[in-house]
Amino acid sequence: MTDVVLPCLNEAPALPWLLGRLPDGYRAIVADNGSTDGTAEVARSLGARVVSVPSPGYGAAVHAGIVASDPDDGLVCVMDADGSFDPAELPRLAGPVRTGPARLCVARRRPTTRRAWPPHARLGNALLAHRLRRTTGLDVHDIGPMRAARRDDLLSLGLRDRRFGYPLELLIAAARAGWTVTEVDVAYQPRAEGTRSKVSGTVRGTARAIRDMSAVLAR
């Protein structure tokens, strides 16, 4: 059974569709990062395991979920819980890691509509990805929130960022460790009604994420 870590902050409206779309052989770990909308209760009622994460931050939630994942299967996936990704695509990311040669497989978002990815967020992501390719040589085009890797590999990297810089730190650390990193196109759709993006939903949120990631690049 492959665990899927879902970092959550007030994502209750998205969970019924999201958890209902998990493929056979995949199970959800909802890393609840202080939700006030009943996210944890909804997740439990739908059969998900819930891990409470008191420390704020995307990276804190992802790390706690990975630590809580089952080491027996060894493979763990991570994806946003806002309904913008279809869990049915998870096997496409897990496959290159399970069968090799990839140590990390990341999603490249392909918007299904113009409103799925606001221009300010898309531009910020493209600039960071360009800097990443130039500094690491990784052939990736998205600092995206959907990925697959082996649990022990992820923990061995000793990632420190607990905020929005986590996905970028992961890619930099993977490059330095000599990992084979692959990128898979996935559909990116508007998030579920009733949820609000902490990053792309506002220019301020995007600026905060870029700030966190820029700090990682400057290390």
Secondary structure, 3 states (H helix, E strand, C coil): CEEEEEEECCCHHHHHHHHHCCCCCEEEEEEECCCCCCHHHHHHHCCCEEEECCCCCHHHHHHHHHHHCCCCCCEEEEECCCCCCCHHHHHHHHHHHHHCCCCEEEEEEEECCHHHCCHHHHHHHHHHHHHHHHHHCCCCCCCCCEEEEEHHHHHHCCCCCCCCCHHHHHHHHHHHCCCCEEEEEEEECCCCCCCCCCCCCCHHHHHHHHHHHHHHHCC
